[in-house]
Amino acid sequence: MSVPVLGSSRLPGGISGLLQVASLLSLLLLLLKAAQLYLRRQWLLRAFQQFPCPPSHWLFGHSRQFPNEQELQRILKWVEKFPSAYPHWLWGSHARLRLHDPDYMKVILGRSDPKADSSYRFLAPWIGYGLLLLNGQKWFQHRRLLTPAFHYDILKPYVGLMADSVRVMLDKWEDLASQDSPLEVFQHVSLLTLDTIMKCGFSHQGSLQLDRPSDPAEEGSAAGGGRAGEGQEEEALGLPGHPPLGQREYGLHFRHHLDQMPYTTMCIKEALRLYPPVPGVARKLSQPVTFPDGRSLPKGVIVLLSIYGLHHNPKVWPNPETFDPSRFAPGSLPHSHAFLPFSGGSRNCIGKQFAMIELKVAVALTLLRFELLPDPTRVPIPTAHIVLKSENGIHLHLRKLPNPYGDQDGL
C-alpha cells in the first residue's frame, strides 16, 4: 500500500523535469530556426547586392512603405526609379527580385525554371493541378495534349456561342438602362473587358471608324499611326442619314472578318497593356542566370516577372499611362518581350487566341448597341490580386444607339 504513495509523491518532480527538457528543446529549435532565417537573409542580401532597392526594415521588409491597396502605385514609382529590376522584401528572410525589363523577361521566359511553389500553392485546393500549377514532364504532356484544341481554326465555330453570351449580357444592360433613363450606372463588372470596350469607343470618337475589311496590303496603311487618312476619316463618319461606317461594317462583315479588325485589335492590345489580366508570374531559378547587362543571380532565387511593371515602364513605353492604340500599329512593337499580357515562352497562356476572339466579339457587339461613358465621380481603382481587378467596380453611363439593322448584328 505504501508504494503507490511513494510513487505519487515523486510524480510532480518527474513532470517538472519533462517540462524543463521540453522547454530546452523548444528554445533550441527556436534558435536553430532563427539562425536559419538569418543565414537565408544574408544569402539573399549577397544574391541581390548588384540590384539596388529602397531601404527595407529587417523584419517587415517593404510592407510598411505601401499598404496592400497601394501595391500598383509602388510598382509604378519603383519601376521609374529602377528601370530593369529591384529586390522586393516581403519580410525578414523572404524576398524576390521583381523584373520589368524586356531583356530580363526574355532571358527568364526562355528558360525552363519551375513556378515558385510559395506563390501558387494556395491555388491547388481550388483549381487542382492542371497546366497552371504543373511543372516538368507532366506539364509538358498536358500541354501537348491540349494545344490542338486551342488552334484558331478550332475556335472559329465558337464565335456564335460567344456572341450569344454577349447578347444575353447586353439584353440585361438594355433592360436596366430603360428602367429609369437612357443613362444607367453599372458596377462590379470586368475591368479589362469594359475598359477595352469604352476605350475602343472613345478612340473612335463615337463613330467606330477604321475597322474596314481590307486586303493585307491595305490593312497596314489603314492602321498606321492609329488613325485613318483624311479621306478615310470622312468616309468613316458616314453619309447623311446613314449610320457610321464602323457600325455598318461591324454589323455586316463581323462574322467573316474577325481576323481583319486592325484598329479594334490595336485598341484591345493597348487596353491589355494598361490592364494586364495577370499582373505578374513567379519563377524559382533552377540554375544561375546572367542577364544581358552582366548582373547575375544564383540558383534558388525567386524572381517575379512583373507584367504590370513591364507594361508601365517608361523606358519601354513612353508616356505609359496614356491610352494610345498607335503603339500597336504594324511594326511598332519596341521589343519582342515588351508586351506580355498572356506571359511568354513555352508557358504562355494556352487560351490567348480564345481570349482575343472573345474580346473582339464583346467590343463589336457592345459598340453596335451602346455609347459608353465613364462616371467621372467614380473612377475605377485597379488593384492586384491573383488577377487585376477594380477595387470599387466599374461605373458607366450607357446610351442606347439606333440599330438600322434591327436584330441583325452580323452574327
N, C-alpha and C positions, 0 to 999 in steps of 0.2 A: 504493500500500500504506500510505502514511502518513496518508491522510485518515481512514480508519476509526479509526486510533489516536487522532488529534486529537479526533474526534467523541466517542469513548467517554470520553476524559478530561474532556470538558465535561459529560457526561450527569448525573453526580451533582449538579453545581451547578444544572442545569435542574430536576431533581426537587425539590431543596430549595426552589427558588423557587416551584414549583407548590404545595408543601405549605404554604408561608407564605401564599400567596394563599388557599388553601382554608381555612386556619385563620382568616384575617382575615374571610372571608365567613361562616364559621360563627359567629364571635364577633358579627359584625354582625347576623346573623339571630337569634341568641340575645338580643341587646339589644333588637331590634325586638319579639320575642315577649314579653320581659319588660315592655317599655313598653306593649304591647297589653294584657297581663294587668293591669298596674297601672291603666291607664285604664278598663278594664272594671270593676275593683273599685271605683274611685272613682265610676263611673257608678251602680253598684248601691248604694253607700252613700248617694248622693243620692236614688236612687229609693225606698229604704227608710227615709229619715230620719223619716217620720211613724209608723213602726212599730217600737216598742222590742222588744228581744230580749236574752237573756243575753249577756254578753261572749263574744266568739269570738276564737280565735287567727288571726293574719293569714294563716297558711298552712294550718293544719289545721282551721280553722273550728270547728264544734261537735263534731267527731268524737271528740275526746279526752274530752269530758264524759260520754258514754254509749257503751259498746261497742255493736256492731250488735245483739246479742241483747237489749239493753235499750231498743230504739227505742220500743216501745209505752209503757214506763214513762216515758220522756222526754216523749212526746206528752201523756200524762195530766198530768204535772207542769206542763208549759208551757201547756196549754190552760186550766188553772185560773188561772195567773198572767196569761196574755194571752188573754182570752176571745174575741177576734174573729180575730186573725191575728198572726203573727210571722215574721220572716225566719229561715230555716234555712240557715246557711252550711255547705256541704259541704267546700269547701277553697278557699283563695286567692280567685279571682275567680268562683267558682261558688256561686250561692245561689238560693234560690227562696222565695217567700212562701207559707207554709202557712196555709190558710184553714180555719176550723172554726166559722164563724158562719152561721146560715141565711140572713140577709140578704145576706151576701157570696156565699154559694153561689148564691143566686137570680140575682144580677147576672151572675156568670160563666156559669152554665148557660143563661142567656137569650141569650147571645151566640153567635157562630159562630167563636170562636177555634180554631185547629188544635191538635191534640195536640202536646205537646212531643216533637220527634224524639229528643232525647237520652234520654228516659225509655222509649221504646218501640222504638227502632231495633234493639236486640239480639233482639227477638222475631221479626223478619221471617224469618230463616232457618228458624225452627220452624213458624210458622203462616201465613207468606205475607202478602200484602197483601189482607186482607178488610175487613170492617166495622170491626174493632178498630183497624187501622192507617191506613186510608184517610182522606183529608181532601177537602174541597171538593166539586166537582161529581161526581167519580167515586164518592165515598162516598154522596152523595145518590141517585145512580142505583141503586147496590147496595141501599141501604136501602129504596127504593121498591119494588124488585123482590121483596125478601124479606119485607117486613112482612105481606102477606096470609097467608103460610104460618104465622105465629105467632098468628093470630086464635084467640080462645078456643074458638070452635065447631070449628075445625080440630083443635085439640089434644085435645078430649074423647075421640076414639076411641083415643088413645094411652094412656089411663088403664090399660087392661087390660095393655098391654105393660109399663108402669111397674110395675104390681102383680106381674107375673110375675118381673121382675128383682128386686124387693124380696123376693119369696118365696124365690128362689134364695139370696139373702144370708141370710135368716132360717133356711132349712134348714141352711146351713153352721153358723150360730151354734148351732142346736139340737143338731147332731151334736157340736160341740166341747163344749158345755155338759154333754152326757150322758156324756162320756168319763170324767170323774173325779167330778164332783159337780154339783148344781144351780147352783153358783156357778162362774163362769168369768171370767177376766180377758182382755180384748181390748185390742189396741193398734194404732196406726197406721191408724186409720180417720178418716173426715171429722169434723173439729172441729165444723163448723156443724151437719151433719145429726144426729149423735148427741147433741150438746148440746141441740139443739131437742127431740129425742125424749125425752131424760131430763127436761128441764125441763117439758115438757108433762105427763109422768107425775107428777113431783113436785108440780107445782102442783095436780094433781087429787088429791093425797094418796092415790094408788093406786086411786082409784075412777073416774077417767076421766069425770067428770061434765061437764055443761054443754053438750056438743055435741048439742043437741037439734034435729032438723029442725023448723023453725018457719017461720011466715009472717013477712014483713018487719016487721010491727008487733010481733011477739013477740021478734024477734031482738035488738032494741035493749035491751029490758028484761032479757033473759037474759044479755047480755054486759056490761051496765052495771056499772062498778066492778070488773069482772074476777071477780066471784063471783055465784053464784045466791042467790036469796032462801032463807029457811029452809025453806019448803015444797019448793022445787025441790031443795035440798041433800039433804033426807031422801029424796026420791024418787030422786035420782041414786044414792044408796047402795044401792038395790035392796032387794027384799023378801027375807026369809029363804029360803035355798035357791035364790035366783036370782042370776045374775051382775049386777054393777053396770050401771046404765042406760047409762052411757057405753060400756061394752064391748058391750052388746046393740045399741046404735044404730050403733056403728062397723060391726058385723057385718051388720046388716040394711039399713041405709039409706045406706051409704057411696057406692055407685055413683050413686044418684040425688040425693044432697045434698052433693056435693063442694064446691059453692059456698055451702053453708049450714052451715059449721062455725065459728061465730063465735069460740068460745073457743080452739079449736085454732089458728085463724088469728091470734088475738091473741098466743098463745104463740110461734108461728113468727116473727111480726114482732118480738117482744121479743128473741128469740134472734138475729135478723138485726141488731137494733140493737146488741146486745152484741158480736156477732162478724160484722161485715160481710164478705162474701166477698172483696171487693177493698178494701184499706184506704184507697186514695186514687187519684185520677186527676190528670194534669197537663195544663195548657194553656199555650200561649205567646201572650201578648197580641198580637193583630194591630192593635189600636188602643188608645189610652189609655183608662183606666177610672177612674171616680169612684164610690166606694161610698156607701151611704146616710148614713154618719156624716161625709162630707166628705173623707175621706182618698182619695188617688188614686195611680195607678201609671202609668208611661209605657209606650208600645209597646215590645215586645221582652222584657219581664219574664216569667219563667216562674212561674206560680202552681200550687201543689199543693192540690187540694181534698181535705183530709184527712177522709175519711168516718168513719174510726175516731175522729178527734178530735171531729168534729161529734156523733157518737152518744154520746160520753162527756163532752160539755161540760156541766158542772153548771149553767151559765147557761140551758141549753136543757132538760136532763133532770135534775131534782132527784134526788139520790142515784143517780147514773148507774151505779154498779156493782151495784145491786140488781136482781134479776130480778123485774119487775112487769108482767105482761100487761095490767093495767088501763090502762096508758099508751095502749093502742091500742083502748080501748073507743070506740064510735061518738062522734064529735065531740070526742075528747080530744087529737088531734094538735096540739101547740103552734104549729106553723108549717108552711106548705106544703113547706118545704125543710129540715125538721128531721130527716127520715128518708129516707136516700138509699142503701139497700143495693144498688140497681141503677142508681146515678147518677141523672141527671135531665136535663130539657131534651130537645132534639132527638136527642141522642146517648145517651139512656138505653139500658139493656140490652134488646135486642130479645127476649130469651128470658125475661123476668121472669115472665110468666104460666106458661110451661113450668116454670120453677124452683119456683114456688109450688105447682103441681099435684104435682110430684114430692115436695116436702116433705110435703104433706098425705097423699099415698099412703104414704110411708115412715113417718110418725108413726102413722097409724091402724093399719096392718098390724103394725107392731112392737109397739105397746101392746096389741094383741089377744093377742099370744103371750107377751110377756115383761114382767116388772117389772125395771127397770134401776136399779142403784145405783152410785154412784161409788166409786172406790177412794180413800179419804182419804189414803193414804200416797203416792199418785202423782197429784197434781193437774195437769191439763194446763197447759202454759206456752204461751200464744199468742205467735206470732212473725210479723212482717210480711215476706213475700217478695213475689212477684208477686201472690199471694193470701194470705189469712190461713190459717195452719195451726198445729198444735200441735208444739212442738219435741220433746216427749217422748211423742207419741202420745196416745191416749185409752184409759184403763184402766177397765174396767167389770166389775161383777158382774151376772150375769143369773139371774133365777129364772123358770122356765117357769110360765106361767099355764094353768089348765084352760080349755079352749075348749068350751063347751057345744054349739057348732055343728059340731064336728069340723073338717073342712077347708073348710067354707063360711064364708068371711070377707067375703062381700058383693061380691067382685069376680071 
